[in-house]
């Protein structure tokens, strides 16, 4: 007989038993202790447990609703007995009975209520002396392991665990020593079953039950660790909510005192107005507290769910047998994964921003008393702030960014005088405060003005109530003037500039020249405006592009032979190809805003492709000499996904947004890095923000002897989504993500 190494010593076990919570050993509804008869602990998918009798009381219209977390579930097979039983609780109850210094253990075999003197491990029964003698004489039970109560006091938990044996006729004495991993089985089996019915030749996969148990335990422990990290995040958020809630009270007191000091001068006249303002203040504070309270309750419940799930999973993996643990392994892992993946807001849903606006009316005081003073407050939720940077502005006073405020529910906020601050970092690194003007009464927004004259790429930072709404910043370009409409770049000139040799071992700073960082070349290239599709608008410096608001019927109206522009591919290509031996890196910042409900279809695409496949289709993902990464409304998971394609094959897809589907108003900012190794023929796409690999293309057809590969950039379905591409090449690249360079060594 084999046993899993769950408990190594009695000394390590007892402290755990002493700390087992009472509710773990008793039903959470009736509070009665679990037993192996009519009060078996049934485990729901949320990992909360109740006895057989109480579980039935939770059923309403074929749905069972947990009384602890209020989550509802379908009843498997329509019978609550199909919910798995957590046997580890019975083991702990029996262990505690024996270890307890008070109370008596009654014989579970006879009806004479005699004190038990021993216990049969196979039958899981406490026996009196007479029943023990009979047990040892009976042919069926005389080989069972019977231990005295005194011996059990010194025993480990293993002595209380069931010895699970095979129920197949003729196999009754065979313990479960193996586990069949095939989809049709997924269950423990004995040695005879493994030999007779679960041969590998019939598609079965047999492994040692101990090995499977240990692997499952490790997987559960990893998920428990992930849940613990989520709990820490929940704790931090709850602390922030408590701080704001406390600050609200102090702010309420401070603002109330300020109101008193102003209105005491005209107390008789303004008493009614004073009360009106205080009532409004109370209502605002109450609304804020209610919003914070709702978030506190939701997070508290979610945290309790994580606590309960972790405790149950830990107890099952520690105290249960392999087969008992594996009976509910899927429930445990599914629940833990749900808790790990279940999102929750880490920013408090409201703030303590309340101010009192004084209105001194002089001689007109009596006349305008009814409109004197106002309570200024906002429920702006910084993470929902939407900032629209202007792509290109002239070097003079002009609006650089427009700021729209929203609360936690996505409702636009129109309050004026909100604490909004903006900074602009120029290309030389100088940071200046930018004026923010309040246009809430006319346009429902705030506008950030740019007053400098330095040309080049600028970074804007916006702070709402002291929080940086996007640490990555918002970028716009300042130029000294604009070229005439339809101006094109000289392809030959840009090619010669892009292939200029930089000074070895140094960072090149002159514009239009490649940058070398170690062994990696960051080529200087731009979007080719001379061939871009007519639906695409490219900035004057050819580093930014977006879709024009054209009518669908207008697409393809020009003659490609005459104009030289792309007819089918909704985008453009780089002005230079990549084919020389070496490592090449560039980045692309993507900002998109959903304007209409997204279902399916491509949103944008970045690819490397031979010139011969360009413009044959709206995308190049279906060709053998093209490698593409694209954002699409995914038909597989129903979300907006980042997908990788080659030769018509979907290689990977990962959700860009947790929402399904992405509602109008959703705004997402992305930054991707692209590292091409033309020697190893690898192309690595990395998330430049998180430094994580998105995909690793291998076996690209690229070399000096083959046709070059051209970077392609496409934007589609502009009627559903507004996309802005910002190309980051040459001297604009700051560093190469470590994940990209490390992937080359694999």
VOMI-145457 format. One record per residue (C-alpha): z, y, x. Coordinates in steps of 0.5 Angstrom, whole numbers, plus 500, padded with zeros to 3 digits. Each point is the difference from the previous one (the first is absolute). Layout:
BEGIN
ATOM  up north east
ATOM   Z     Y    X
...
//
This chain:
BEGIN
ATOM  up north east
ATOM 500   500  500
ATOM 498   507  503
ATOM 504   506  499
ATOM 498   507  501
ATOM 504   504  505
ATOM 503   505  495
ATOM 507   500  502
ATOM 502   499  507
ATOM 508   500  499
ATOM 505   501  495
ATOM 503   506  504
ATOM 493   504  499
ATOM 500   498  492
ATOM 507   502  498
ATOM 500   507  501
ATOM 493   500  496
ATOM 504   496  494
ATOM 506   505  500
ATOM 495   506  499
ATOM 496   497  494
ATOM 500   504  494
ATOM 503   498  494
ATOM 494   502  496
ATOM 496   495  505
ATOM 504   494  497
ATOM 500   502  493
ATOM 495   502  495
ATOM 499   508  499
ATOM 500   500  493
ATOM 506   495  497
ATOM 504   500  507
ATOM 501   493  500
ATOM 499   495  506
ATOM 494   497  501
ATOM 500   492  499
ATOM 495   495  501
ATOM 500   498  492
ATOM 499   506  495
ATOM 501   506  505
ATOM 494   498  505
ATOM 499   507  504
ATOM 492   502  498
ATOM 497   504  505
ATOM 495   505  497
ATOM 494   503  503
ATOM 505   506  502
ATOM 504   496  503
ATOM 506   501  496
ATOM 503   494  497
ATOM 504   498  493
ATOM 502   494  497
ATOM 496   495  496
ATOM 503   503  493
ATOM 500   507  502
ATOM 493   500  502
ATOM 498   498  493
ATOM 503   506  497
ATOM 495   504  505
ATOM 494   498  497
ATOM 496   504  495
ATOM 493   498  497
ATOM 499   496  506
ATOM 502   505  505
ATOM 506   500  504
ATOM 503   506  502
ATOM 506   500  506
ATOM 506   503  497
ATOM 501   503  508
ATOM 494   503  502
ATOM 497   501  493
ATOM 493   497  502
ATOM 496   495  496
ATOM 497   494  501
ATOM 496   494  497
ATOM 503   494  499
ATOM 497   494  504
ATOM 497   495  495
ATOM 504   503  494
ATOM 507   497  502
ATOM 505   503  504
ATOM 502   494  503
ATOM 494   501  505
ATOM 503   505  503
ATOM 503   497  507
ATOM 507   499  501
ATOM 504   502  506
ATOM 503   494  503
ATOM 504   504  505
ATOM 505   503  495
ATOM 502   493  498
ATOM 501   498  507
ATOM 504   507  501
ATOM 504   499  494
ATOM 502   493  502
ATOM 502   502  507
ATOM 504   506  497
ATOM 504   495  496
ATOM 502   495  505
ATOM 502   506  505
ATOM 504   503  495
ATOM 508   500  501
ATOM 501   500  492
ATOM 497   497  494
ATOM 498   492  499
ATOM 494   497  500
ATOM 499   496  494
ATOM 496   493  500
ATOM 493   501  498
ATOM 499   493  498
ATOM 505   498  495
ATOM 503   503  494
ATOM 507   499  502
ATOM 501   507  504
ATOM 503   497  506
ATOM 500   504  507
ATOM 494   498  504
ATOM 501   497  507
ATOM 493   499  503
ATOM 493   502  499
ATOM 494   496  500
ATOM 494   504  503
ATOM 494   497  497
ATOM 503   500  493
ATOM 503   507  501
ATOM 506   498  496
ATOM 508   501  502
ATOM 503   494  498
ATOM 507   497  499
ATOM 503   494  503
ATOM 498   495  495
ATOM 493   503  499
ATOM 500   500  508
ATOM 501   492  500
ATOM 495   499  495
ATOM 495   504  503
ATOM 501   496  506
ATOM 499   493  497
ATOM 494   502  495
ATOM 494   497  503
ATOM 496   507  499
ATOM 505   504  503
ATOM 504   496  505
ATOM 495   503  506
ATOM 502   507  498
ATOM 503   505  505
ATOM 507   501  497
ATOM 505   505  504
ATOM 507   501  498
ATOM 502   507  498
ATOM 505   500  507
ATOM 493   499  504
ATOM 496   505  496
ATOM 505   505  502
ATOM 498   500  507
ATOM 492   498  498
ATOM 495   505  501
ATOM 495   502  494
ATOM 495   495  501
ATOM 505   495  497
ATOM 499   503  494
ATOM 493   500  500
ATOM 496   496  495
ATOM 496   494  504
ATOM 493   501  496
ATOM 496   494  500
ATOM 493   498  497
ATOM 500   498  493
ATOM 494   496  500
ATOM 501   493  498
ATOM 502   496  506
ATOM 501   506  504
ATOM 507   501  497
ATOM 504   500  507
ATOM 495   504  504
ATOM 502   507  502
ATOM 495   505  500
ATOM 498   500  508
ATOM 493   504  499
ATOM 497   505  496
ATOM 493   500  498
ATOM 496   507  501
ATOM 494   499  496
ATOM 499   504  494
ATOM 500   495  495
ATOM 507   498  502
ATOM 504   505  504
ATOM 506   495  499
ATOM 505   496  504
ATOM 498   493  501
ATOM 504   493  503
ATOM 497   496  505
ATOM 497   495  495
ATOM 496   506  497
ATOM 498   502  506
ATOM 497   494  502
ATOM 497   497  493
ATOM 498   507  496
ATOM 500   506  505
ATOM 495   497  505
ATOM 496   506  504
ATOM 494   496  499
ATOM 501   502  492
ATOM 501   507  502
ATOM 507   500  501
ATOM 504   504  505
ATOM 506   497  502
ATOM 506   503  504
ATOM 507   499  502
ATOM 504   503  495
ATOM 505   503  505
ATOM 494   504  503
ATOM 498   502  493
ATOM 507   503  499
ATOM 501   503  506
ATOM 493   504  500
ATOM 502   502  492
ATOM 506   502  503
ATOM 497   505  505
ATOM 495   502  495
ATOM 506   502  495
ATOM 504   503  506
ATOM 494   505  502
ATOM 500   502  493
ATOM 507   501  499
ATOM 500   504  506
ATOM 494   504  497
ATOM 504   501  494
ATOM 506   503  504
ATOM 496   505  503
ATOM 498   502  493
ATOM 507   501  498
ATOM 501   504  506
ATOM 495   505  498
ATOM 502   500  493
ATOM 507   501  503
ATOM 497   506  503
ATOM 497   503  494
ATOM 506   499  496
ATOM 504   504  505
ATOM 495   506  499
ATOM 500   499  493
ATOM 508   501  500
ATOM 499   506  505
ATOM 495   504  496
ATOM 505   498  494
ATOM 506   503  503
ATOM 496   506  502
ATOM 497   501  493
ATOM 508   501  498
ATOM 501   505  506
ATOM 493   504  499
ATOM 502   500  492
ATOM 507   503  502
ATOM 497   505  505
ATOM 494   502  495
ATOM 505   501  494
ATOM 505   504  505
ATOM 493   505  502
ATOM 499   500  492
ATOM 507   503  499
ATOM 500   505  505
ATOM 493   503  498
ATOM 502   500  492
ATOM 507   502  501
ATOM 498   507  501
ATOM 497   500  493
ATOM 504   495  497
ATOM 500   502  493
ATOM 493   501  499
ATOM 498   494  504
ATOM 505   495  498
ATOM 495   496  495
ATOM 495   500  505
ATOM 505   498  505
ATOM 501   494  496
ATOM 493   498  499
ATOM 499   500  507
ATOM 506   496  502
ATOM 497   495  494
ATOM 494   500  503
ATOM 503   498  507
ATOM 504   495  497
ATOM 494   497  497
ATOM 496   500  506
ATOM 506   497  504
ATOM 500   495  495
ATOM 493   498  500
ATOM 500   499  507
ATOM 506   496  500
ATOM 497   496  495
ATOM 494   499  504
ATOM 504   498  506
ATOM 505   496  496
ATOM 494   496  498
ATOM 498   499  507
ATOM 507   498  502
ATOM 500   495  494
ATOM 493   497  502
ATOM 502   499  507
ATOM 507   498  499
ATOM 497   494  496
ATOM 494   499  505
ATOM 505   499  505
ATOM 505   496  496
ATOM 494   495  499
ATOM 499   500  508
ATOM 507   499  501
ATOM 500   494  495
ATOM 494   497  502
ATOM 502   500  508
ATOM 506   497  498
ATOM 497   494  496
ATOM 495   499  505
ATOM 505   500  506
ATOM 505   495  496
ATOM 494   495  498
ATOM 497   500  507
ATOM 507   499  503
ATOM 504   495  495
ATOM 494   496  496
ATOM 497   494  502
ATOM 493   500  503
ATOM 497   497  493
ATOM 505   505  496
ATOM 498   506  504
ATOM 492   498  500
ATOM 501   499  492
ATOM 501   508  499
ATOM 496   502  507
ATOM 494   503  496
ATOM 505   504  495
ATOM 504   503  506
ATOM 494   502  504
ATOM 496   503  494
ATOM 506   504  498
ATOM 502   502  508
ATOM 492   502  500
ATOM 500   504  494
ATOM 506   504  502
ATOM 497   501  507
ATOM 494   503  497
ATOM 503   503  494
ATOM 499   508  502
ATOM 505   505  498
ATOM 501   507  502
ATOM 503   502  506
ATOM 500   507  498
ATOM 505   503  495
ATOM 497   502  494
ATOM 502   507  499
ATOM 504   505  504
ATOM 505   505  500
ATOM 496   506  501
ATOM 503   505  495
ATOM 500   508  500
ATOM 501   506  496
ATOM 495   505  500
ATOM 503   507  499
ATOM 497   505  496
ATOM 502   507  501
ATOM 497   505  494
ATOM 504   506  501
ATOM 499   505  494
ATOM 496   495  496
ATOM 506   495  501
ATOM 502   500  493
ATOM 492   500  497
ATOM 499   494  505
ATOM 506   496  499
ATOM 498   494  497
ATOM 495   499  506
ATOM 505   501  505
ATOM 501   495  505
ATOM 497   493  501
ATOM 502   493  503
ATOM 495   498  505
ATOM 500   492  501
ATOM 495   495  502
ATOM 499   493  499
ATOM 495   500  505
ATOM 499   493  504
ATOM 498   501  507
ATOM 496   493  501
ATOM 496   502  494
ATOM 498   506  502
ATOM 492   501  501
ATOM 497   505  505
ATOM 493   501  500
ATOM 498   503  507
ATOM 493   504  500
ATOM 496   496  505
ATOM 497   506  504
ATOM 502   507  500
ATOM 498   507  503
ATOM 504   503  505
ATOM 503   505  496
ATOM 505   500  494
ATOM 499   495  495
ATOM 503   494  496
ATOM 501   494  505
ATOM 504   495  495
ATOM 501   500  493
ATOM 507   497  498
ATOM 501   497  493
ATOM 507   497  498
ATOM 502   494  496
ATOM 507   497  498
ATOM 501   493  501
ATOM 497   498  493
ATOM 493   503  503
ATOM 501   506  495
ATOM 497   507  503
ATOM 506   505  502
ATOM 498   507  498
ATOM 507   503  502
ATOM 499   506  505
ATOM 504   502  506
ATOM 501   493  502
ATOM 502   499  508
ATOM 493   499  503
ATOM 499   501  507
ATOM 494   499  504
ATOM 498   500  508
ATOM 493   500  503
ATOM 499   497  507
ATOM 494   502  504
ATOM 496   496  505
ATOM 504   503  505
ATOM 506   497  497
ATOM 503   507  498
ATOM 504   500  494
ATOM 500   505  495
ATOM 503   501  493
ATOM 495   501  495
ATOM 501   505  494
ATOM 501   496  493
ATOM 498   504  494
ATOM 502   498  493
ATOM 495   499  495
ATOM 504   495  495
ATOM 499   505  494
ATOM 492   501  501
ATOM 498   493  503
ATOM 506   496  500
ATOM 500   499  508
ATOM 502   503  506
ATOM 495   503  505
ATOM 501   499  508
ATOM 496   506  504
ATOM 498   500  507
ATOM 500   506  504
ATOM 498   498  507
ATOM 493   500  503
ATOM 500   494  505
ATOM 494   496  499
ATOM 501   492  499
ATOM 504   495  497
ATOM 507   502  497
ATOM 505   496  497
ATOM 504   503  494
ATOM 507   497  498
ATOM 503   501  493
ATOM 508   500  499
ATOM 502   500  493
ATOM 508   501  499
ATOM 500   498  507
ATOM 496   494  500
ATOM 494   499  504
ATOM 495   497  495
ATOM 496   497  505
ATOM 502   499  507
ATOM 493   499  502
ATOM 498   507  498
ATOM 494   503  497
ATOM 494   501  504
ATOM 495   506  499
ATOM 495   503  505
ATOM 499   508  501
ATOM 493   502  502
ATOM 497   507  502
ATOM 494   499  496
ATOM 496   496  496
ATOM 493   497  501
ATOM 494   501  495
ATOM 500   495  495
ATOM 496   493  502
ATOM 502   501  507
ATOM 499   494  504
ATOM 503   498  507
ATOM 495   498  506
ATOM 501   493  501
ATOM 497   499  507
ATOM 505   506  502
ATOM 506   497  497
ATOM 498   493  503
ATOM 500   503  507
ATOM 507   503  499
ATOM 503   494  497
ATOM 498   496  506
ATOM 502   505  505
ATOM 505   497  506
ATOM 507   503  500
ATOM 504   501  506
ATOM 503   494  502
ATOM 508   499  498
ATOM 500   506  497
ATOM 500   502  492
ATOM 494   504  499
ATOM 501   507  496
ATOM 493   503  500
ATOM 497   499  493
ATOM 495   495  498
ATOM 502   496  506
ATOM 502   493  500
ATOM 508   499  501
ATOM 502   494  504
ATOM 507   497  499
ATOM 501   494  505
ATOM 495   495  499
ATOM 498   503  493
ATOM 495   505  499
ATOM 500   505  494
ATOM 493   502  499
ATOM 499   507  497
ATOM 495   499  494
ATOM 499   503  493
ATOM 497   498  493
ATOM 493   501  500
ATOM 498   505  495
ATOM 493   500  501
ATOM 499   493  497
ATOM 506   500  495
ATOM 499   498  493
ATOM 499   506  495
ATOM 507   498  497
ATOM 504   501  506
ATOM 503   507  503
ATOM 501   501  507
ATOM 504   506  503
ATOM 497   504  505
ATOM 503   497  506
ATOM 498   493  497
ATOM 507   497  501
ATOM 501   500  492
ATOM 496   497  494
ATOM 501   499  493
ATOM 496   499  494
ATOM 497   506  496
ATOM 501   500  493
ATOM 493   498  498
ATOM 497   497  493
ATOM 498   493  501
ATOM 493   501  498
ATOM 499   505  506
ATOM 502   494  505
ATOM 493   498  503
ATOM 496   506  498
ATOM 498   502  507
ATOM 494   497  504
ATOM 504   496  506
ATOM 493   500  503
ATOM 500   507  500
ATOM 507   502  501
ATOM 502   495  505
ATOM 506   499  496
ATOM 504   493  497
ATOM 497   498  493
ATOM 505   494  499
ATOM 506   501  504
ATOM 505   505  498
ATOM 502   503  506
ATOM 498   501  507
ATOM 500   497  507
ATOM 503   502  507
ATOM 495   504  504
ATOM 501   495  506
ATOM 500   493  500
ATOM 505   495  504
ATOM 497   495  504
ATOM 502   501  508
ATOM 505   495  503
ATOM 507   502  499
ATOM 505   502  495
ATOM 499   506  495
ATOM 505   503  495
ATOM 500   505  495
ATOM 504   501  493
ATOM 498   502  493
ATOM 505   504  496
ATOM 499   498  492
ATOM 503   504  495
ATOM 498   498  492
ATOM 502   502  494
ATOM 499   496  493
ATOM 497   504  495
ATOM 498   495  495
ATOM 503   493  499
ATOM 497   495  505
ATOM 498   493  498
ATOM 495   497  505
ATOM 495   502  505
ATOM 500   503  507
ATOM 504   507  501
ATOM 498   501  508
ATOM 498   496  506
ATOM 500   500  507
ATOM 495   495  504
ATOM 497   499  507
ATOM 492   498  498
ATOM 494   499  503
ATOM 495   506  498
ATOM 495   495  497
ATOM 505   498  494
ATOM 502   507  499
ATOM 498   503  493
ATOM 498   493  497
ATOM 505   501  495
ATOM 506   504  498
ATOM 505   496  505
ATOM 498   496  507
ATOM 506   495  498
ATOM 494   494  498
ATOM 496   500  507
ATOM 501   496  506
ATOM 500   505  505
ATOM 505   505  496
ATOM 508   500  501
ATOM 503   504  494
ATOM 507   502  498
ATOM 500   503  493
ATOM 505   502  494
ATOM 498   497  494
ATOM 503   499  493
ATOM 501   493  501
ATOM 499   494  495
ATOM 504   495  503
ATOM 507   504  500
ATOM 498   506  495
ATOM 502   505  505
ATOM 497   505  505
ATOM 499   496  506
ATOM 498   501  507
ATOM 495   494  501
ATOM 496   497  506
ATOM 493   498  500
ATOM 494   496  504
ATOM 494   497  497
ATOM 502   501  493
ATOM 507   496  501
ATOM 506   503  498
ATOM 505   499  506
ATOM 506   503  498
ATOM 503   505  495
ATOM 507   504  500
ATOM 502   504  495
ATOM 500   508  501
ATOM 504   502  494
ATOM 506   496  497
ATOM 498   502  493
ATOM 495   496  496
ATOM 495   504  498
ATOM 501   506  504
ATOM 501   505  495
ATOM 496   507  500
ATOM 504   505  504
ATOM 502   495  506
ATOM 499   503  507
ATOM 500   496  506
ATOM 499   502  507
ATOM 498   495  505
ATOM 498   500  508
ATOM 496   494  503
ATOM 499   499  507
ATOM 494   496  503
ATOM 499   496  506
ATOM 494   497  503
ATOM 499   496  506
ATOM 493   499  501
ATOM 501   495  506
ATOM 505   495  496
ATOM 496   502  493
ATOM 506   501  496
ATOM 501   506  495
ATOM 508   501  498
ATOM 502   505  494
ATOM 507   502  501
ATOM 504   504  495
ATOM 501   506  505
ATOM 507   502  496
ATOM 503   494  500
ATOM 497   497  506
ATOM 498   494  497
ATOM 494   496  500
ATOM 496   499  494
ATOM 494   496  502
ATOM 497   497  507
ATOM 493   499  500
ATOM 497   495  505
ATOM 493   498  502
ATOM 497   506  499
ATOM 493   501  502
ATOM 500   506  505
ATOM 498   501  507
ATOM 495   504  504
ATOM 495   495  499
ATOM 500   499  493
ATOM 499   506  494
ATOM 506   505  500
ATOM 505   500  495
ATOM 501   507  496
ATOM 506   502  497
ATOM 499   501  492
ATOM 504   504  495
ATOM 499   499  493
ATOM 504   503  494
ATOM 498   498  493
ATOM 502   500  492
ATOM 502   508  501
ATOM 500   500  493
ATOM 507   496  500
ATOM 503   502  507
ATOM 499   506  504
ATOM 500   498  508
ATOM 500   504  506
ATOM 499   497  507
ATOM 502   504  506
ATOM 497   497  507
ATOM 505   500  506
ATOM 496   499  506
ATOM 500   502  507
ATOM 505   505  502
ATOM 503   500  493
ATOM 503   493  502
ATOM 507   500  502
ATOM 501   493  502
ATOM 498   493  499
ATOM 505   495  495
ATOM 503   495  504
ATOM 499   495  495
ATOM 492   501  501
ATOM 500   499  507
ATOM 505   494  500
ATOM 496   496  495
ATOM 494   500  505
ATOM 504   496  504
ATOM 501   495  495
//
